[in-house]
Amino acid sequence: MADREGRKIAVEVKSFLSPSTISEFHTALGQFINYRYALADYEPQRVLYLAIPVVIYEEFFTTPFIRSVIQRSQISLLIFDPLKEEIVQWQN
């Protein structure tokens, strides 16, 4: 749990280490939705972000189908560089 620009946020970090990126995505999507429902019940003012490594974002999350799923599911992304230990981009 943290704050971003005065807004309360929660971040679910996913590493995508499995050989099957699509399987990891399905798991991450299900967990994200469950966490969002829990936050809606207990801390509705908090915005949930899915944090993903920049390499996974560039290689997988930019494909048309995955972009469509992210948009339709209204998932906010936090894209990070694990080597530099920095946030590359926030996407709402």
N, C-alpha and C positions, 0 to 999 in steps of 0.2 A: 504494500500500500504506500502511496506517495502522493505528492502534489505536482501538478504541471500548470504553470501560469495561473496559479490560484485555484485550479480545479482539482478535486480529489480523483485520483486514478488508481487502478489496480493493473498489474502487468502479469500475464501468463507467459513465461519464457519457454520456448520450444527449440530444441537443438537440431532436430531432424537428422539423427545419427544412423537410423536404420537404413538398410539398402533400398527399401521401398519408400520413396518419398510420398507416393499417393497414400499408402497405408498410414504413414506418420501424419499426413494431412487430415485424413479421416478421423484419426484419434484426436488430434489437436482441435479440430472443428467441434467434435462432440464434447470434449472437455470445456472448450471455450463457451459453448452454448449453456452448459450446466452451470458454469461459474457465473455467467451473466444472469441467469435466473436467480441464483443464490444472492447475488449482489442486489438485484431488483427487490428482493424481499427484505434484505437486512441493511443495505446501504445504497438506496436508489440514486443518490446524487453522485456516486462514484462511477467513472467511465472505465471500462475494461479494454485493455490493449492486448493483442497477441504479439509477442516479441519473437522475431525470427532473424536468423543470420542473413547478412546481405547476399551471400552467395546463393542461398536457397531462394531468396526473393528474386534475384536476377535470373536464375535458371528455371524456376518453377512457378513462382507467384505472378510472373508477368505473362504467362500463357493465357490466351483468351478465356478458356473454360474456368481456370482457377480465379482469374480476375472477376469473372461473372459471379462465381460462388461467393467470393469475398464481398462484392458489392451487394448482392441480393441478401446475404446474411448480415449485412451491416457490421462488418468486423473492422475495427480500428487496428492498424498495424503499427508496430514500433520495429523498425529495421535497424539492426545493430551489427557492428563489425567486432567479432569476438577477439580478433588478434590485436586490434587497437583499443579494445574495450571502450568503444564510444558508440553513441547513437548516430546513425547515418540519416534517418528520416522518420518523421511521424506522418502517418496517413490516417485520416478520418473517413 
